[in-house]
Amino acid sequence: MDRLTQQGNSRIFGMQMVGIQMIGIQMTQSDDFESKAREVQMMFSIVHKLGFQAMHQHLLAHGGGISPLQFGMLRMLSMERLTLSELSRKFQLDPSTLVPSVDSLEQRKLIVRVKDPNDRRRQPLELTEEGDNLMQVVPLQAENDPLKEGLRHMGDEKTEQLLSLMRKLISFMPDGETTLCDIQDRLVAHKRAKTV
């Protein structure tokens, strides 16, 4: 059957989906992977958007008017001094994308550029006392984070399967192993920060 138009049971990512109308055409393997890649991109986009919205609301309530990107930058800088280019690599964004956020955080006296005693050209960013105080009072995650709730509903086993598949996917992408190492470092630093 090359076109499925009836409502009924179907499978998406190995999960039984009931009552969802699926419309498809017979595809070549290349078209099939393109379609799957598009679906994964859409799903990641939705998860990101919902998480971003929850974090934005969380920061409005607790964060003194900083954006989710700025919060992430402050969180990274609370773990170590980083230059703008190092920070951009960790966020996988062009440095020019971060400049307005860095400038805003500097103007609000939450971060400062410092001189590296070993390299005059290097100017790492670090939290000021005000920035550190803000990080101490703003909870790391939104109370109503939709991703956290979704994972809770999935349960431990399916969550671990999802994480394993995502790690595998990232490992096949450009700089995937480096990205996975950066993620692991951030997770370790996050756990350390929670125990302090």
C-alpha positions in Angstrom: 0.0 0.0 0.0 1.7 3.2 -1.1 -0.8 5.6 0.4 -2.2 5.4 3.9 -5.3 7.5 4.2 -7.4 5.7 6.8 -7.3 6.7 10.5 -6.0 3.9 12.6 -3.0 2.6 14.4 0.5 3.5 13.2 4.0 3.5 14.6 6.2 6.6 15.0 9.6 6.0 16.6 8.5 2.6 17.7 5.6 4.0 19.8 2.0 3.0 19.1 0.1 6.0 17.9 -3.7 5.5 17.8 -6.2 7.6 15.9 -3.6 9.7 13.9 -4.2 10.0 10.2 -1.0 9.1 8.4 -0.6 10.1 4.8 2.5 8.9 3.0 3.8 7.9 -0.4 6.2 5.3 -1.4 9.7 6.8 -1.1 13.2 5.9 -2.0 15.6 5.3 0.9 17.1 8.8 0.3 13.7 10.5 0.4 12.8 8.5 3.4 15.9 9.7 5.4 15.2 13.3 4.2 11.6 13.0 5.5 12.8 11.5 8.8 15.4 14.2 9.2 12.8 16.8 8.6 10.5 15.2 11.2 13.3 15.0 13.7 14.1 18.7 13.1 10.5 19.7 13.6 10.3 17.7 16.8 13.6 19.2 18.2 12.3 22.6 17.2 9.1 22.1 19.2 11.0 20.8 22.3 13.4 23.7 22.1 10.5 26.2 21.6 8.5 24.9 24.6 11.7 24.7 26.8 12.6 28.3 25.7 9.1 29.6 26.6 9.2 27.9 30.0 12.6 29.2 30.7 11.6 32.7 29.6 8.6 32.7 32.0 10.9 31.3 34.7 13.4 34.1 34.2 10.7 36.7 34.2 9.6 35.5 37.6 13.1 34.9 39.1 15.8 36.3 36.8 15.8 40.0 36.9 15.0 40.5 33.2 17.7 38.4 31.5 17.0 36.2 28.5 17.4 32.4 28.4 20.6 32.9 26.3 22.0 35.3 28.8 21.1 32.9 31.6 22.9 30.1 29.8 26.0 32.3 29.3 26.0 33.3 33.0 25.6 29.6 34.0 28.6 28.7 31.8 30.7 31.6 33.2 29.8 30.5 36.7 31.8 27.3 36.1 34.8 28.8 34.3 36.2 31.9 32.6 35.7 31.8 28.9 36.5 34.2 26.0 33.7 35.2 23.7 34.9 32.7 21.0 35.2 29.9 23.6 31.6 30.7 24.7 30.4 30.7 21.2 31.9 27.3 20.5 30.2 25.8 23.6 26.9 27.3 22.4 27.6 26.4 18.8 26.8 29.9 17.7 28.7 32.5 15.8 30.5 35.0 18.1 28.7 37.9 16.5 25.4 36.3 17.7 26.6 36.6 21.3 28.0 40.1 21.2 24.7 41.9 22.0 24.1 39.6 25.0 27.6 40.0 26.3 27.4 43.8 25.9 24.1 43.8 27.8 25.4 41.6 30.6 28.5 43.9 30.8 26.3 47.0 31.0 24.3 45.4 33.8 27.5 44.7 35.6 26.8 40.9 35.7 30.0 40.0 33.8 33.4 41.7 33.2 36.2 41.2 30.7 39.5 40.4 32.4 43.1 40.2 31.3 44.7 36.8 30.9 48.1 37.1 32.7 49.6 34.5 30.3 48.3 36.0 27.1 47.7 39.7 26.6 45.4 39.2 23.6 43.1 36.9 25.5 40.2 38.6 27.4 38.1 36.0 29.2 34.7 36.9 30.6 33.9 36.2 34.2 31.0 36.8 36.5 31.0 39.8 38.8 29.7 39.6 42.3 26.3 40.8 41.1 26.3 38.1 38.4 27.3 35.4 40.9 24.6 36.6 43.3 22.0 36.3 40.5 23.1 32.8 39.8 22.7 31.9 43.4 19.0 33.0 43.6 17.7 31.9 40.2 16.8 28.2 40.2 18.5 26.3 37.3 15.3 24.9 35.8 11.8 26.1 35.5 9.4 24.4 37.9 7.0 23.6 35.0 9.6 22.6 32.4 7.6 20.7 29.8 10.7 18.5 28.8 11.2 17.4 32.4 7.5 16.6 32.7 7.5 14.7 29.4 10.5 12.6 30.4 8.9 11.9 33.8 5.8 10.5 31.9 8.0 8.4 29.7 9.8 6.8 32.6 13.4 6.0 33.2 13.8 3.2 30.7 12.4 5.1 27.7 14.3 8.2 28.8 17.6 6.4 28.8 16.8 4.9 25.4 16.1 8.4 24.0 19.3 9.8 25.5 21.3 6.9 24.1 19.8 7.4 20.6 20.4 11.2 20.8 24.1 10.7 21.8 24.5 8.3 18.9 23.0 10.8 16.5 25.2 13.6 17.7 28.3 11.4 17.5 27.7 11.1 13.7 27.5 14.9 13.2 30.4 17.3 12.6 32.4 17.8 15.9 30.0 15.3 17.4 32.5 13.7 19.8 33.7 17.1 21.0 30.1 18.3 21.5 29.3 15.2 23.5 32.4 15.8 25.7 31.4 19.4 26.2 27.9 18.3 27.2 29.4 15.8 29.7 31.6 18.5 31.2 28.6 20.8 31.6 26.6 18.0 33.3 29.4 17.3 35.7 29.8 21.0 36.5 26.0 21.3 36.9 26.0 18.4 39.4 28.9 20.0 41.3 27.1 23.4 41.4 24.0 21.7 42.8 25.9 20.2 45.7 27.6 23.5 46.7 
